[in-house]
Amino acid sequence: MKRVKIALLGAILIVTTFTVAFKEDLFQVSKNLDIFASLYKEININYVDETNPAELMRNGIDAMLSNLDPYTEYVPESEIEDYKLKYVSTQYGGIGAGTLTIDGKLFVNEVSEGYPSYKADIQPGDQIVKINGVETTGKDRSQISQLLRGPKGTPVNLTLLRDGKTIEKSLIREEIKQKNVPYYGMLDEQIGYIRLDKFLENSGQEVKDALESINKQKPKGLILDLRNNGGGILQEAVKIINLFVDKNVLVVTQKGRNPEKSISYRTMTNAIAPTLPVVVLINGSSASASEIVAGAFQDLDRGIVVGQRSYGKGLVQQTFNLPYNSLVKVTVAKYYTPSGRCIQALDYTHRKQDGSVQKFADSTLKAFGTKAGRTVYDGAGIYPDVYIEAEKYSPVTISLLNKNLFFDYANSFKKQNQTITAAKDFQLSDVQYAQFIASIGNKDYSYTSRSERLIGELKKEADKDDKSVIKADLEALKLKIANAKKNDLAAHKLEIKRALETQIISRYYQEKGRIEQAFQYDKEIAKAKSLFHNQNQMLAILKGDGNYKTIGSPTLKVNESSN
């Protein structure tokens, strides 16, 4: 009874303290609103030149929010639909085509199977000259989006240019649904695979449907691919974890300054795959809800995380409606994984004098324990249990991509080859690669190699010190590097081929084909497969006998702390 009274007294003190602070905050808010409203009125009435009241207010709002984190943002009425598509819903009225601007001209980059563009035989490489009679040249991405999108069932007329001929197409917009799960199925050797691109509406149900389909084939294990998934709705992440973890298990906690924003999320139902071995794939672009899922699997020792360190977004946002159909998205809390760690990587609270934000230093990171006692860390994203070095494109490949030379060749390839092999088996032959090299012989894809960049920096230092002997050596070395660049197309043949194959395969098999074709080169998937075939290693990792510190992840200096 005495402990209950002490706990009750503590709760009362916390509420009282918050109430007093809250009243003080309300007074400050009211006071400063009066000041701001008066200042805003006087400026608009008395300033020597004509002012734009809406622009002044927007500038003031943006300046105020710029001192917070980048996820707290104001959304005016004109941007509401784009906001919903990005953060909430996956549906809109459109034609099902992706576009690309090259030298100010608008081209079709991708066509989604089953939608109006696909049905009307619109093809990647077609130039869109007009949309409903409006010239597209010089229009930015948002303007093009507004022209193409509209209510379901409304018409849109396109004027296209293909092989020098003008083509007119009349389409009827349909509801375009961007799937949260763009691909799922069985890989070879009885391994299930689910790719989850985002955590928007219905993502939990989509993963459930995919898992139920895979379960019918009695898989030996499942790969849940969260790479490049920037997150979304927290509650959807909880639903997905619940598919693999039985009910009444704590999977994430959010804590805010306002006690009403502090919520613990537990699984609500029995899992449909409680014992299926799982490998979760992450990389540096896996953020927010992706990290909630990966962190829960890791902390609960429910699965093995493979890949690179995740982004490190441990913040929770909530939207609040504002007058005139606008809204504000506010960071209201930080979230914590089951072990009690927050993986937020950037410290927005303590900015430098110039306004820049720093990462939490490795020396400040604290150690926490998983359910089985493995060591995990806060403050820097989710570190994988099995670290795989990320692949990076060379400067020559990046230049070819940026110059859209892959895009051009893929279009010509499709015209010359009506059919190709199955997506999962497709590879360019050496003869076809040589044809690509020949096709770009007179094209500009100039670039600065890493070696040239370093030589340039050394030359600047030599110029400062006026060391002529060194400068002569650097010039000679620069010439050798320039000659060596001529061999880059051969030296980086494998990665250039892979990037080119990705463009070509989409002309035949769309997004599904791109995903399947990439499997044959995927190091993270290959590692996941090997883990499923080595149960002893999987168990060792989950028990902490072979955790990520011994498998290749960067070493951390941390402060040990009990949770």
Secondary structure, DSSP 8 states (H G I E B T S, - for coil): -HHHHHHHHHHHHHHHHHHHHHHHHHHHHHHHHHHHHHHHHHHHHH-SS---HHHHHHHHHHHHHTTS-TT-EEE-GGGHHHHHHHHT--EEEE-SEEEEEETTEEEEEEE-TTSHHHHTT--TT-EEEEETTEE-TT--HHHHHHHH--STT-EEEEEEEETTEEEEEEEE-EEEE--S--EEEEEGGGEEEEE---B-TTHHHHHHHHHHHHHTT--SEEEEE-TT---B-HHHHHHHHHTTS-SS-EEEEEE-SSGGG-EEEE--S--SSSSS-EEEEE-TT--THHHHHHHHHHHTT-SEEEES------EEEEEEEETTTEEEEEEEEEEE-TTS-----EESSS--TTS--EE--GGG-EEEE-TTS-EEESSS----SEE-------HHHHHHHHTTHHHHHHHHHHHH-S--S-GGG----HHHHHHHHHHTTTS------HHHHHHHHHHHHHHHHT-HHHHHHHHHHHHHHHHHGGGHHHHTHHHHHHHHHHHHHHHHHHHHHHHHHHGGG-HHHHHHHHHHT-HHHHHHHHHTTT-GGGTT------EE---
